[in-house]
Amino acid sequence: MDVTRNKFWTVTMLDELRERMTAYLAQHRVCVLSTAGAEDAWATPVRYRNHGLEVDCLLPRWSDVAYHLEQDPRVMLVIPAPTSSLRWLQVLGTARPVENPDWMGLLPAETPTTIPPDDLYLVIRVTPERIDLLDESRGWGARETLELG
């Protein structure tokens, strides 16, 4: 009986954590996308939209990050809470290009309409392998982790 109760409790807690992480992603629109190249690490701020725990990122084609993703698709996203420097979400995962992206909700309002968005941006979908929700306002090292990979 205790084993069944513990499994139910664990599944319930993981479902609640998954829902909180999904809600956190939905409340924000900008993150820092980083990757590692052969010689160095690279990072750039990007606009994003989530689909559950997966994240579509709008990456400028001129960015060094776009080049390095061709070499190694592993990425890290950091989404800080705008109201607190002590809270953020960190996503480790794999990025792949999105063919025929839905540009609505990703493009900045100032994007020129005379240039096709594909000429300016690459959309990548990050499939998470691990997500950490960090909240130092609850004490040093307060971290909740969801392993997906």
Secondary structure, 3 states (H helix, E strand, C coil): CHHHHHHHHHHHHHHHHHHHHHHHHHHCCEEEEEEECCCCEEEEEEEEEEECCEEEEEEECCCHHHHHHHHCCEEEEEEECCCCCCEEEEEEEEEEECCCCCCCCCCCCCCCCCCCHHHHEEEEEEEEEEEEEEEHHHCCCCEEEEECC
